[in-house]
C-alpha cells in the first residue's frame, strides 16, 4: 500500500506516544519505591541502574509533567492525522467505487486515464497542511483578491488503484462560491454533484477558443489550463465531482475524471453508498 507523508507522520507521533507512556510508567514506579530498593551498586550495569534511579528521584516530577504534556499532544496529533488502516480502507473503497463509475471500455483501459480521487478541504487551521509544499507553493491566487492558505483549499489525499498518488493538484474552495475553482470547488461550496461530459480535446495545438471553452465549462481560469499544458499534464474530457459530508458538515469532494469524452457512467445508488461509507470512515479525522 502507498504510504503517504501523512501516514508516516502518524507512525512517528504514535511511536512518540508509546515511548512517553512507557517512560511515565517507569518514572512513576521509581518515584514510589523506597530508597535502597535496588540494593548496593556493584558492577557497571548496577552503576547505570542506580544512576538512572537517582536521576529519576531528583528530576522525576519535572520529567513526569513534561512527558505527560508530550503524551497528550502526540495523542492529539494522532487523532488529527488518522491511522494508516483507515486511509488504506478509503483507498480500497475508492478503487471499488471506480468499478461503478466508468463505462466498460474505460474500465478495460489504463487506470491512470480514468481515476477516482478524494479531495479534503483544508485551511491554515489544519496544522499539518502548513508543513506541506502545497501550502506555500500552490495555495496562492489572485481571484477576487489575494487568496492564500487562509482561504480554504481542496487537496488530494487519496486516489483509486494504481493511479498516480503524489500530486500537488489543488483547487481553491473559498467562502464566496462564485470564485471557487474547478468542478471540485463548485461541488464543495454548492453541496451538489456536478457532471460535465464532452469537453474539448486540449493539447499544445488547441485553439484559444477550445481552451476558453474548456476553462468555462470546468470553472477554471484560462491560465490554469495553459499551465497544466506547460507541465505536460493530460486534461480530462469528462469530469464529475461529488461532495462528501461528515456529521452533516462538508468535508471534501470525490472527483471522477476520464480522458474519454463520455467515459463517466455512475451506476444508480453507487454514488450515495460511496459517499455514506466514506463519511463513516472519515469521521473523527
C-alpha positions in Angstrom: 0.0 0.0 0.0 1.1 3.5 -0.7 2.4 5.2 2.4 1.8 9.0 2.4 3.7 11.6 4.3 0.6 11.9 6.4 0.7 8.2 7.4 4.5 8.5 8.1 3.8 11.4 10.4 1.1 9.4 12.2 3.6 6.5 12.7 6.1 8.9 14.2 3.6 10.5 16.5 2.3 7.1 17.6 5.8 5.9 18.4 6.5 9.0 20.5 3.2 8.4 22.3 4.1 4.8 23.2 7.6 5.8 24.3 6.3 8.6 26.5 3.7 6.2 28.0 6.4 3.7 28.9 8.7 6.3 30.4 5.9 7.7 32.5 5.2 4.2 33.9 8.9 3.7 34.6 9.4 7.1 36.3 6.2 6.8 38.4 7.4 3.3 39.6 10.8 4.7 40.6 9.2 7.7 42.5 7.1 5.4 44.7 9.7 2.8 45.6 11.7 3.3 48.8 15.4 4.3 48.8 17.8 1.4 48.6 15.2 -0.8 46.9 17.8 -2.0 44.3 20.5 -2.7 47.0 24.1 -1.7 46.7 25.8 -0.6 43.5 28.1 -3.4 42.3 29.4 -3.6 38.7 28.9 -1.4 35.6 25.3 -2.4 35.0 24.3 -1.8 38.6 26.0 1.6 38.5 23.9 2.6 35.5 20.7 1.4 37.2 21.5 3.4 40.4 22.5 6.5 38.3 19.1 6.3 36.5 17.2 5.8 39.7 19.0 8.7 41.4 18.3 10.9 38.4 14.6 10.0 38.4 14.3 10.6 42.1 15.8 14.0 41.7 14.2 15.2 38.5 11.3 12.7 38.1 8.5 15.0 38.9 9.6 17.6 36.3 10.1 14.9 33.7 6.8 13.3 34.6 5.0 16.5 33.9 6.9 17.1 30.7 6.2 13.6 29.4 2.5 13.9 30.2 2.3 17.0 28.1 4.1 15.3 25.2 1.9 12.2 25.7 -1.3 14.3 25.4 0.0 16.3 22.4 1.1 13.2 20.5 -2.3 11.6 21.1 -3.9 14.8 19.8 -1.8 14.7 16.6 -2.6 11.0 16.0 -6.3 11.8 16.3 -6.0 14.6 13.8 -3.9 12.6 11.2 -5.8 9.3 11.3 -4.4 5.8 11.4 -3.0 4.1 8.3 -5.6 1.4 8.2 -8.4 4.0 7.8 -6.6 5.5 4.7 -6.0 2.1 3.3 -9.7 1.3 3.7 -10.5 4.5 2.0 -8.3 3.7 -0.9 -9.9 0.3 -1.3 -13.3 2.0 -1.3 -12.3 4.4 -4.0 -11.0 1.6 -6.1 -14.2 -0.3 -5.7 -16.2 2.8 -6.5 -14.2 3.2 -9.7 -15.7 -0.1 -11.0 -19.1 1.5 -10.8 -18.2 4.9 -12.2 -17.0 4.4 -15.8 -18.1 2.7 -19.0 -16.9 -0.8 -19.7 -14.4 0.4 -22.3 -12.8 2.8 -19.8 -12.6 0.1 -17.1 -10.7 -2.2 -19.6 -8.1 0.5 -20.4 -5.3 2.2 -18.4 -6.3 3.1 -14.8 -4.4 6.4 -14.8 -6.7 7.7 -17.6 -9.9 7.0 -15.6 -9.5 7.9 -11.9 -11.4 8.4 -8.7 -9.7 11.0 -6.4 -10.6 12.1 -2.8 -10.0 15.7 -2.0 -10.0 17.1 1.5 -10.9 20.7 2.4 -8.1 22.3 4.4 -7.1 25.8 5.7 -4.4 27.1 7.9 -6.3 25.6 10.8 -5.2 22.1 9.7 -1.8 22.3 11.3 -0.2 19.5 9.2 -1.2 21.4 6.0 1.2 24.2 6.9 4.1 21.7 6.7 3.4 20.7 3.1 5.0 22.2 0.0 1.5 22.6 -1.5 0.6 25.1 1.2 3.3 27.6 0.2 3.9 26.8 -3.4 0.4 26.1 -4.8 -2.1 27.8 -2.5 -1.8 31.4 -3.6 -4.1 33.0 -6.1 -5.4 36.4 -7.1 -9.0 35.6 -7.6 -11.3 38.4 -6.5 -8.5 39.4 -4.2 -5.4 37.7 -2.7 -6.1 34.1 -1.7 -3.7 32.1 0.5 -3.7 29.2 3.0 -6.3 31.0 5.0 -8.8 30.9 2.1 -9.7 27.2 2.0 -8.4 24.7 -0.5 -9.2 21.2 -1.8 -6.1 18.9 -1.8 -5.7 15.3 -2.9 -5.5 12.8 0.0 -6.2 9.5 -1.8 -6.7 8.0 -5.3 -8.0 4.8 -6.6 -6.0 1.8 -7.7 -2.6 2.3 -9.4 -3.3 5.9 -10.4 -0.5 8.4 -9.6 -0.6 9.1 -5.9 1.7 12.0 -5.3 0.3 15.2 -6.8 0.3 18.9 -5.9 -3.1 19.5 -7.6 -5.2 21.9 -5.5 -8.4 23.8 -6.1 -9.5 27.0 -4.4 -12.6 26.5 -2.3 -13.2 29.9 -0.8 -16.3 31.0 1.0 -17.5 33.1 -1.9 -18.6 30.1 -4.0 -18.6 32.0 -7.3 -14.8 32.2 -7.1 -14.3 28.5 -6.2 -12.1 26.7 -8.7 -13.0 23.7 -10.7 -15.9 21.4 -10.5 -14.5 20.2 -7.2 -14.6 23.7 -5.7 -18.1 24.3 -7.0 -19.4 21.0 -5.8 -17.9 21.6 -2.3 -19.3 25.0 -1.9 -22.6 24.3 -3.7 -23.2 21.0 -1.9 -24.4 19.3 -5.1 -23.0 16.9 -7.7 -21.5 18.2 -10.9 -21.0 16.2 -14.1 -19.6 17.5 -17.4 -19.1 15.3 -20.5 -17.9 16.1 -23.9 -15.1 18.5 -23.0 -12.9 19.5 -26.0 -9.6 17.7 -26.5 -6.9 20.1 -25.3 -3.3 19.8 -26.3 -0.5 22.1 -27.4 -2.1 22.7 -30.8 -5.6 23.6 -29.4 -7.1 26.9 -30.4 -7.8 29.7 -28.0 -11.5 29.1 -28.5 -11.2 25.4 -27.3 -9.1 26.4 -24.3 -11.5 29.1 -23.3 -14.5 26.7 -23.7 -12.7 24.1 -21.5 -11.9 26.7 -18.9 -15.5 28.0 -18.8 -17.1 24.5 -18.6 -14.8 23.4 -15.8 -14.8 26.7 -13.8 -11.1 27.3 -14.0 -9.0 30.2 -15.4 -7.6 30.0 -18.9 -4.1 30.5 -17.3 -4.7 27.4 -15.2 -5.4 25.3 -18.4 -2.3 26.7 -20.1 -0.2 26.0 -17.1 -1.4 22.3 -17.0 -0.4 22.1 -20.7 3.0 23.6 -20.0 3.5 20.9 -17.3 2.6 18.2 -19.9 -0.5 17.2 -17.9 -3.3 15.4 -19.7 -6.6 17.3 -19.4 -9.7 15.1 -18.7 -12.6 15.2 -21.2 -15.3 14.2 -18.7 -15.4 15.1 -15.0 -17.7 14.5 -12.1 -17.5 16.0 -8.6 -19.4 14.6 -5.6 -19.4 16.5 -2.2 -18.6 14.4 0.9 -20.1 15.2 4.3 -19.0 14.0 7.8 -21.5 14.5 10.6 -23.6 16.6 8.2 -20.7 19.0 7.6 -18.8 19.5 4.3 -15.5 17.5 4.5 -14.3 17.2 0.9 -15.1 16.0 -2.6 -14.8 12.9 -4.7 -13.6 13.7 -8.3 -14.1 11.3 -11.1 -12.3 12.1 -14.3 -11.7 10.4 -17.6 -9.8 11.1 -20.8 -12.8 9.8 -22.7 -15.5 12.4 -23.6 -18.3 10.2 -22.4 -16.3 7.9 -20.1 -18.2 8.5 -16.8 -21.3 6.4 -16.1 -22.0 6.2 -12.4 -24.3 3.3 -11.6 -27.5 4.0 -9.6 -27.0 4.3 -5.9 -23.2 3.8 -6.2 -22.6 7.5 -5.5 -24.8 7.5 -2.4 -23.3 4.3 -1.0 -19.7 5.5 -1.6 -20.4 9.0 0.0 -22.1 7.4 3.0 -19.3 4.8 3.6 -16.6 7.5 3.2 -18.4 9.7 5.6 -18.3 6.9 8.2 -14.6 6.1 7.7 -13.6 9.8 7.7 -15.5 10.5 11.0 -13.0 11.8 13.5 -10.2 12.6 11.1 
